[in-house]
Amino acid sequence: MKPVKIAISSLTHGHTRKYFQTLHENPKLEWVAVSAESDKVRDVFLKSGYNVPCYMDEKEMLDAHPDIEAVVMASANNRHIHQFREYTQRGIHILCMKIPTFDMEEYDEIIRLVEESGIVCQIELEMHYNPVVERVKKLLAREVLGTISGFNATNITLSPVWAFPWQGVPEESYGKRIPLCEGNKRFRGGALSDHPHVFDMIRWLTNSEFDYIYAEVGPNLRTDIEVEDILLVNGKMKNGVSFLFDPSWSRLEERLEVPGPGWEIYPKRMEVNFSVSGEKGVMLADCFGPNVYHNGAPNDRYTVQYTYFDEWIGMMDEFIYCIRNKDNPKINLKWHKKTIEAMNACYESIYSGQPIYL
């Protein structure tokens, strides 16, 4: 199969540097170019050692490389709509980061642009390719727990704001400056907007959709940022499964502009854990273990090295397959729309203090 010629745009998303390795090592991809949004972002990339042309203007990159077939859209959430308009016009396939947009009118426009252009658009939710998650999916399909009644999940991490500042700017992360609730000085666009995985996973694992959602925010651990970092979400699915989610930035970090050894203060960078209850028992899953922990220079903080899987391999393989076979990825725009609607419902619940029915 002919390798897909691919580029990365913007380089401002927290997962960007993971794509450096993935695009470089995957023989099914030919990494053509990148575009950067600032000198600072460009310099970080140039220090990475990859011999790939880097442009300071996205259109200049595309004009210089008309053979680009696909792009990893690694930009701030509010930039996506503009980039979708550009890429779909050029017929370029898109791997979009986790939040295409929170604005549902924009979301509908994105769907229309993709359908009219005939491109492949896949949403980056790499948890679907996690072997622990795949094992949970198979066990639930075999009904080893019988009828499922409860689903608890954590998606807790460090805050990326210090390395990727747009994730702390409401207008760039959420798309608008909307207070969390009346009298609250914080705005939408923090930890919740960084953690769609648990909302996506319960839909995928239970084969159901959200009935209602109730969410609350706690006091920020980081008092100098203007978006939420601690929250709790509960509710019920249409098939009766109750859920409790913790999608917080509750792991404290050293405020490094470039993440690296010593970034973690707590000895685990992130945790994605599931607890699934059914009539025959309970299943516990740690999606990011086992790990190797070690003392992290330069600040003598414990750091963690994931040891046994690379979710990006399966995700990129599906993207490539869909491009070459004109197929629709399982995490496509229409599927993902209900996840974004649920996340918006969380913000509406926080604002109103009431459960939101979907």
Legacy VTK file of the C-alpha trace (Angstrom):
# vtk DataFile Version 3.0
C-alpha trace
ASCII
DATASET POLYDATA
POINTS 358 float
0.000 0.000 0.000
1.269 3.445 -0.913
2.141 5.496 2.225
-0.185 8.371 3.033
1.513 11.748 2.728
0.684 13.561 5.953
1.390 16.866 7.717
0.800 18.326 11.195
-0.776 21.750 11.597
-0.231 24.264 14.408
1.715 22.022 16.869
-0.095 23.540 19.858
-1.995 20.528 21.189
-0.706 18.517 24.142
-0.441 15.339 22.079
1.630 16.917 19.308
5.010 15.528 20.289
3.551 12.027 20.394
2.749 12.430 16.709
6.375 13.292 15.935
7.367 9.754 16.856
4.281 8.124 15.319
4.518 9.827 11.942
8.268 9.246 11.805
8.146 5.520 12.610
4.969 4.333 10.848
5.957 2.922 7.415
2.395 3.490 6.175
2.911 7.260 6.516
5.179 9.715 4.723
5.605 12.751 6.973
5.813 15.730 4.613
5.675 18.963 6.629
4.487 20.819 9.743
3.171 24.302 10.391
3.781 26.248 13.598
1.786 29.132 15.067
4.664 30.923 16.813
8.441 31.126 16.884
8.392 29.448 20.280
6.402 26.463 19.006
8.615 26.249 15.906
11.793 26.222 18.003
10.509 23.359 20.158
9.856 21.351 17.006
13.221 22.188 15.438
14.977 20.942 18.577
13.210 17.597 18.211
15.673 16.474 15.560
13.179 15.474 12.856
14.212 16.506 9.335
10.778 17.784 8.246
10.108 21.242 6.732
8.463 23.625 9.211
6.371 26.567 7.998
5.107 29.588 9.903
2.032 29.876 7.675
-0.406 27.023 7.183
-1.438 28.012 3.657
2.217 28.370 2.678
2.774 24.784 3.822
-0.193 23.523 1.822
0.791 25.489 -1.282
4.368 24.246 -1.061
3.230 20.630 -0.729
0.161 20.073 -2.923
0.737 16.327 -2.526
-0.325 16.406 1.157
-3.167 13.903 1.515
-3.919 14.152 5.228
-3.275 16.380 8.210
-3.170 16.020 11.979
-5.085 19.062 13.215
-3.127 19.854 16.385
-4.474 23.310 17.136
-6.513 25.218 19.699
-10.190 24.254 19.711
-11.351 27.625 18.385
-9.078 27.267 15.327
-10.719 24.070 14.100
-13.634 25.565 12.188
-11.312 27.773 10.112
-8.985 24.861 9.386
-11.850 22.571 8.425
-12.935 25.148 5.852
-9.421 25.253 4.393
-8.707 21.514 4.377
-12.075 20.378 3.058
-11.795 22.871 0.201
-8.465 21.256 -0.702
-9.761 17.687 -0.232
-7.328 16.882 2.587
-8.254 14.150 5.069
-8.332 15.230 8.729
-7.393 13.664 12.043
-8.866 16.207 14.457
-7.990 16.529 18.113
-10.512 15.635 20.808
-12.839 18.667 20.589
-13.799 19.720 17.039
-15.820 22.584 18.575
-18.230 23.195 21.451
-20.376 25.432 19.242
-23.032 23.084 17.846
-23.785 25.337 14.862
-20.105 25.167 13.965
-20.219 21.424 14.542
-23.051 21.037 12.033
-21.099 23.130 9.527
-18.058 20.898 10.007
-20.167 17.791 9.363
-21.569 19.387 6.205
-18.123 20.420 4.945
-16.738 16.929 5.487
-19.670 15.198 3.811
-19.662 17.536 0.809
-15.908 17.193 0.294
-15.884 13.408 0.666
-12.803 13.424 2.901
-12.164 11.101 5.834
-12.428 12.812 9.225
-11.430 10.875 12.333
-11.547 12.231 15.886
-8.519 11.550 18.061
-9.854 9.450 20.937
-6.996 7.037 21.363
-8.561 5.194 24.307
-10.451 3.031 21.793
-7.113 1.449 20.886
-6.015 0.830 24.475
-5.645 -2.941 25.080
-7.192 -2.717 28.554
-10.250 -0.975 27.116
-10.487 -3.551 24.321
-10.411 -6.316 26.941
-13.191 -4.616 28.938
-15.253 -4.263 25.757
-14.920 -7.995 24.967
-15.802 -9.062 28.513
-18.863 -6.843 28.610
-19.954 -8.170 25.219
-19.791 -11.681 26.722
-21.981 -10.420 29.595
-19.567 -11.695 32.238
-21.085 -9.193 34.692
-24.666 -9.838 33.620
-26.819 -6.721 33.440
-24.694 -3.606 34.042
-25.959 -1.176 36.677
-23.095 1.235 37.339
-20.073 2.741 35.612
-17.489 4.807 37.506
-14.560 6.341 35.639
-11.672 8.714 36.250
-9.777 10.715 33.666
-7.483 12.756 35.871
-4.270 14.413 34.736
-1.886 17.275 35.160
-2.949 20.635 33.731
-1.490 21.288 30.259
-1.923 25.067 30.578
1.733 25.763 31.322
2.948 24.049 28.151
-0.077 24.783 25.937
-1.487 28.093 27.215
-4.568 28.144 24.965
-6.073 25.410 27.142
-6.359 27.991 29.911
-7.924 30.683 27.700
-11.745 30.316 27.578
-12.095 31.892 24.142
-9.588 29.431 22.658
-10.515 26.314 24.603
-14.298 26.558 24.900
-14.718 29.097 22.109
-16.514 31.712 24.200
-16.095 33.458 27.542
-18.996 32.003 29.531
-18.906 32.046 33.373
-19.270 28.655 35.029
-22.228 30.057 36.943
-23.503 33.371 38.240
-21.071 34.982 40.636
-18.231 32.617 39.687
-15.068 34.223 38.372
-14.068 31.116 36.409
-15.092 30.281 32.859
-15.848 27.205 30.750
-12.957 25.545 28.988
-10.785 23.847 31.612
-10.417 20.237 32.738
-13.792 19.141 31.359
-12.893 20.387 27.883
-9.657 18.375 28.035
-11.298 15.063 29.015
-13.940 13.749 26.604
-12.689 10.164 26.933
-14.905 9.006 29.796
-18.019 10.434 28.136
-17.091 8.634 24.934
-16.119 5.384 26.653
-19.398 4.847 28.509
-21.334 5.255 25.254
-19.058 2.767 23.506
-18.903 0.205 26.313
-22.602 0.244 27.253
-24.044 0.761 23.743
-26.300 3.463 25.162
-26.717 7.232 25.146
-27.049 9.795 27.932
-30.431 10.288 29.599
-29.475 13.034 32.045
-26.329 14.614 33.493
-25.624 16.527 36.686
-22.247 18.206 37.279
-20.590 20.277 39.992
-17.267 22.128 40.171
-15.035 22.333 43.224
-12.594 25.066 44.277
-9.614 25.222 41.955
-6.311 23.674 43.011
-4.694 26.244 40.718
-6.080 29.568 41.865
-4.277 31.561 39.155
-6.069 30.034 36.149
-9.508 31.233 35.063
-10.982 27.895 33.966
-12.151 24.936 36.051
-9.699 22.252 37.156
-11.837 20.142 39.537
-15.303 18.765 38.820
-17.516 15.727 39.296
-20.202 14.430 36.939
-22.972 11.896 37.511
-26.183 10.809 35.850
-27.836 7.950 34.025
-27.783 6.383 30.573
-30.951 5.596 28.638
-30.481 1.872 29.353
-30.537 2.557 33.110
-26.792 2.445 33.811
-25.802 5.021 36.442
-22.424 6.725 36.144
-19.973 8.823 38.136
-17.083 10.582 36.365
-14.081 12.481 37.650
-12.558 14.348 34.654
-10.303 16.702 36.668
-6.847 18.199 36.496
-6.197 16.856 39.992
-2.563 15.828 39.507
-0.261 18.717 40.351
2.645 19.598 38.100
5.825 21.579 37.887
5.022 24.494 35.616
7.348 23.616 32.771
6.797 25.165 29.357
7.950 21.941 27.732
6.737 18.776 29.525
9.506 16.400 30.478
11.111 14.541 33.389
10.269 16.308 36.618
6.891 17.586 35.406
4.958 15.359 37.802
4.617 16.144 41.495
2.312 13.243 42.282
3.980 9.988 41.251
1.453 9.241 38.553
0.926 11.605 35.655
-2.595 10.517 34.852
-5.148 7.894 35.712
-7.904 6.491 33.547
-9.691 3.901 35.639
-13.021 2.118 35.150
-15.184 0.403 37.731
-18.100 -1.446 36.129
-20.777 -2.979 38.360
-23.229 -5.662 37.302
-25.547 -8.285 38.736
-22.737 -10.885 38.716
-19.875 -8.797 40.060
-17.595 -5.820 39.581
-14.833 -5.235 37.046
-11.922 -2.873 37.769
-9.638 -1.641 35.007
-6.509 0.518 35.149
-6.039 1.661 31.574
-2.535 3.050 32.115
-0.898 0.302 34.163
1.447 -1.423 34.568
3.997 1.364 34.615
7.610 1.861 35.569
8.171 4.642 38.104
11.482 6.385 38.534
12.985 9.429 40.181
12.725 12.302 37.691
15.513 14.806 37.275
15.928 17.728 37.467
13.481 18.241 40.324
13.590 14.810 41.993
9.939 14.156 41.242
8.652 10.672 40.578
7.861 10.157 36.922
6.154 7.346 35.065
6.976 5.457 31.899
4.178 3.563 30.166
5.604 0.225 29.201
3.462 -2.007 27.084
1.320 -0.319 24.469
1.108 2.518 22.008
-2.491 3.514 21.335
-1.477 5.760 18.452
-0.426 2.773 16.328
-3.945 1.343 16.115
-5.524 4.763 15.762
-3.261 5.818 12.889
-3.643 2.421 11.211
-7.420 2.903 11.175
-7.049 6.427 9.789
-4.798 5.142 7.002
-7.132 2.234 6.241
-10.142 4.540 5.991
-8.289 6.902 3.647
-7.144 4.140 1.300
-10.468 2.257 1.400
-12.825 5.256 1.551
-14.299 3.988 4.813
-15.774 5.820 7.811
-13.783 5.732 11.093
-15.615 4.464 14.159
-14.881 7.759 15.936
-16.346 10.015 13.293
-17.969 13.429 13.603
-21.550 12.188 13.845
-20.665 9.630 16.532
-18.650 12.149 18.515
-21.326 14.837 18.388
-23.305 13.179 21.200
-20.194 13.205 23.389
-19.775 16.957 22.853
-23.473 17.492 23.561
-23.036 15.644 26.872
-20.043 17.801 27.800
-22.003 20.951 27.000
-24.785 19.576 29.217
-22.253 19.365 32.069
-21.512 23.072 31.723
-25.238 23.844 31.539
-25.787 21.789 34.707
-22.990 23.616 36.521
-24.501 26.945 35.470
-28.082 26.068 36.454
-27.406 23.792 39.422
-29.872 21.313 37.907
-29.639 18.002 36.022
-29.823 18.349 32.253
-31.805 15.860 30.181
-30.518 15.036 26.723
LINES 1 359
358 0 1 2 3 4 5 6 7 8 9 10 11 12 13 14 15 16 17 18 19 20 21 22 23 24 25 26 27 28 29 30 31 32 33 34 35 36 37 38 39 40 41 42 43 44 45 46 47 48 49 50 51 52 53 54 55 56 57 58 59 60 61 62 63 64 65 66 67 68 69 70 71 72 73 74 75 76 77 78 79 80 81 82 83 84 85 86 87 88 89 90 91 92 93 94 95 96 97 98 99 100 101 102 103 104 105 106 107 108 109 110 111 112 113 114 115 116 117 118 119 120 121 122 123 124 125 126 127 128 129 130 131 132 133 134 135 136 137 138 139 140 141 142 143 144 145 146 147 148 149 150 151 152 153 154 155 156 157 158 159 160 161 162 163 164 165 166 167 168 169 170 171 172 173 174 175 176 177 178 179 180 181 182 183 184 185 186 187 188 189 190 191 192 193 194 195 196 197 198 199 200 201 202 203 204 205 206 207 208 209 210 211 212 213 214 215 216 217 218 219 220 221 222 223 224 225 226 227 228 229 230 231 232 233 234 235 236 237 238 239 240 241 242 243 244 245 246 247 248 249 250 251 252 253 254 255 256 257 258 259 260 261 262 263 264 265 266 267 268 269 270 271 272 273 274 275 276 277 278 279 280 281 282 283 284 285 286 287 288 289 290 291 292 293 294 295 296 297 298 299 300 301 302 303 304 305 306 307 308 309 310 311 312 313 314 315 316 317 318 319 320 321 322 323 324 325 326 327 328 329 330 331 332 333 334 335 336 337 338 339 340 341 342 343 344 345 346 347 348 349 350 351 352 353 354 355 356 357
